[in-house]
Amino acid sequence: MNKLFKLSALIICFSGLFQFCKTQKHTDVNDVYTVMYKNQNGGKKEKSTIIITNYEEFNSLIATLTIDEEEYGKLLSIDLEKHNLIAAFMGEKNTGGYDIDIDKVTFFPTKVEVGFKEIVPEKGAMVTMAFTSPYIFVAVPKNKEIILK
């Protein structure tokens, strides 16, 4: 009787343990983003965000930007058959010290939410006295809807 009691107590403990254990959330290995390129100069004069889905759109956009040939090689490594490219432009600023970066990227089964943050110079900071136009290119998986925040 004592052995039966111990065995049933052990079974109850293990079943309770398994009930409260959560399974790990499945993450797709394709759920990654990559910052492909970032610069403070040579972007668009107006603030905008563009989703590039093919090479024709890519070439059209690149032709409007001021990018060194050396830097252009970095952008050519993106595979637009497997990824979409998000180009976020901060617009023209009258001094240096401005930047744009990824704030948060959240992956869901059918969509990806991408948030950008604008970095501004602190009041009284020493900055370059030149026009700048920060921008960033981010690659995300192609099979997901892109929601920009």
N, C-alpha and C positions, 0 to 999 in steps of 0.2 A: 504494500500500500504506500509505503514511504517512497519507494522508487517511482511509482506511478505519479505521485504528487510532484516529485522533483522534475520528472519528465514533462508533465503538463505545464508546470511553472516555466520551464525552459522554453517550451513551444510558445507559450503566451508572450514571453519576453521577446523572442525573436520575431514573432509575427507583428508585435507592436513596433519593434525597431524598423522592420521593413515597411510598415505602413507610413511612418513619418519620414522616411528617407525620400528625398525628391530625386527624380532622375535628372540628369544634366540636360539642359536645353541643347538640341542639335543645332550646330552652327555649320553652315555651308563653307567649305574651304574657299569658295569664290567670293565670300562676303568680306572683301577687303577693298580699301581705297588706297590710291597712291597719289601723292602730290608729284606731278610730272615736271612742273616748272613754276617758278615764282620770280617776279621782278618788280622793282619799284619804278622803273622807267620804261617808256615805250608802249604803254597800254592805250586804252581808248579814253577820249576826253570826257565821255559821259558814263555815269554809273550804270552798269548792266550785268546781266548774267546770261550766258548762252550755253545751251546743251548741244554738243556736236556729236552727231551719230554716224557720219561717214566721212570719207577722205575728201570729197568735194567741198563740204562745209568747212572742213579743217583747213584745206589749202586756201579757200576764200578768206577765212579769218586771219590766217598767218600772213597773208599778203598785205593786210592792213596794219600790222604791228611792226615795230622796230625791234628785230631780234638778230643778234649776231649769228653768223653761220655756225660758229662753234656751239652756241646754245641751241640752235635749231636742231642739231643732231639729237639732243635729248628728247625733243618732242617727236622725232621720227620713230622712236622706239615704241610708241603706243600702238597697240593692235586694236583698231577700231572695229574689227570683226567681233571681238570679244568684250570690248569696253566702250562706254560712252565717255566723252570728255566734257567736263564742266569748266567753262571759262568764266571767272568772276572778276569783274573790273570795278575798281573803286572810284574811277573818274579822276579828272585832273585836279591836283592840289597845288597850292601856290608855294609850298615849302616841302622840305624833306621831313622825315619822321613819321610819315604815314605808311601803313602796311595793311594787307588783308591776309587772313589766315583761316584755317578750318576751325570752327567752333565745336561742332559735334557732327558725327556721322552715325546714324542709327539704321541698322539693317532689319528688315522684316521679310517674311516669306516672298512677298510679291513687289515690294517697293523698298526704296532707300531714301531716307531723309537726310539732307545735307544742309548744315547751317554754317554760315561764314561770320567771322567777326572782323570788324574794322578797328585797326589800332591807330590811335591818334597821338601826336606828341603831347607831353605834359605841358601845362601852362608854364611859360618861362624857360622851356628847354632850349638848348642850343641846337638849331637845325640848319640844314643846308638851305641856302636861299636860291632855290631853283624849282621850276615846275616839276612835279612828279606825277605819275599815274600808275599806282600799284595794281597788280593783277596776279592771279593764280590759276593754274590748270590742274584739275583733279580728275583722275580716272576712276570710274566705278563700273561694276559688272553690267553688261548690256541687257541681261534678261530681267531687269527690275525697272519699275516705274521710278522716276526721279522726282522727289518733292523737295523744292528749295525753300529754305526757311530764312 
